[in-house]
Amino acid sequence: MTAITAWEFPKKLLQLINRSVIICCMELKTYFMAMTVSDRDEFSARCETSRQHITNIAYGNKPCAEKLAIAIDRESGGVVKAETLRADVDFAYLRGTAKNAA
């Protein structure tokens, strides 16, 4: 069996279950701490921040900026949703998934 990197996980998981649609959402702490230190460094670099900063966010010691929440969502392949990092921001509107008010 070939090892996969943490950011390849969502795509590989979907391939393994015959392309079935699964909505998978994970907390940042669980996702990030499951990576090796070198994978965390690479992930952080792709998010344009430091490993230490993401660790502080994951443990609730620092708030997550909107730009970083979007980068984490993107780089995690949607496993860690921006909405879980910044509940005060209306990402549903930006995604086009907002429910219309009656």
C-alpha positions in Angstrom: 0.0 0.0 0.0 1.3 3.4 -0.9 1.3 6.2 1.7 -0.6 9.3 0.8 -0.1 12.8 2.1 -2.8 14.4 4.4 -4.0 16.8 1.7 -4.5 14.0 -0.8 -6.7 12.1 1.7 -10.1 13.5 0.7 -9.6 12.8 -3.0 -8.2 9.3 -2.3 -11.0 8.5 0.1 -13.6 9.3 -2.6 -11.7 7.1 -5.1 -11.7 4.2 -2.7 -15.4 4.2 -2.2 -16.3 4.0 -5.9 -16.8 7.7 -6.3 -19.7 7.8 -3.8 -20.5 11.2 -2.5 -19.6 11.7 1.1 -19.6 14.9 2.9 -16.6 14.8 5.2 -16.0 17.6 7.7 -13.2 17.6 10.3 -12.0 20.0 12.9 -8.7 21.8 12.1 -7.0 20.3 15.2 -7.8 16.7 14.2 -6.8 17.3 10.6 -3.7 19.2 11.2 -2.3 17.2 14.1 -2.7 14.0 12.1 0.0 15.2 9.7 3.7 14.7 10.1 5.6 17.8 11.1 7.0 18.1 7.5 3.5 17.8 6.1 2.3 20.5 8.5 5.1 22.8 7.4 4.2 22.2 3.7 0.4 22.7 4.4 1.2 25.9 6.3 3.4 27.2 3.5 0.6 26.6 1.0 -1.7 28.5 3.3 0.9 31.3 3.4 1.4 31.1 7.2 3.5 29.3 9.7 2.9 25.9 11.3 2.9 27.6 14.7 0.1 30.0 13.7 -2.1 27.2 12.5 -1.4 25.2 15.7 -2.5 28.3 17.7 -5.7 28.5 15.7 -6.3 24.7 16.0 -6.0 24.9 19.8 -8.2 28.0 20.1 -5.4 30.3 21.2 -5.7 32.7 18.2 -8.5 33.7 15.9 -8.5 32.7 12.3 -8.5 35.4 9.7 -11.0 35.1 6.8 -8.3 34.8 4.2 -6.6 32.0 6.2 -9.9 30.2 6.7 -10.4 30.1 3.0 -6.8 28.9 2.4 -7.3 26.1 5.0 -10.6 25.1 3.4 -8.9 25.1 -0.1 -5.7 23.3 0.9 -7.5 20.6 3.0 -9.7 19.8 0.0 -12.7 21.0 1.9 -12.2 18.6 4.8 -11.8 21.5 7.1 -14.6 24.0 6.2 -14.0 27.7 6.5 -17.4 27.9 8.2 -16.0 25.9 11.2 -13.1 28.3 11.5 -15.1 31.6 11.1 -18.7 31.0 12.0 -19.3 34.8 12.0 -18.6 35.0 8.2 -21.4 34.1 5.7 -19.5 31.7 3.6 -22.7 30.1 2.4 -23.5 33.3 0.6 -20.1 33.3 -1.0 -20.4 29.6 -2.0 -23.8 30.2 -3.4 -25.4 27.8 -1.0 -27.2 30.3 1.1 -30.9 29.6 1.7 -33.1 32.4 0.3 -35.1 34.3 2.8 -38.9 34.0 2.3 
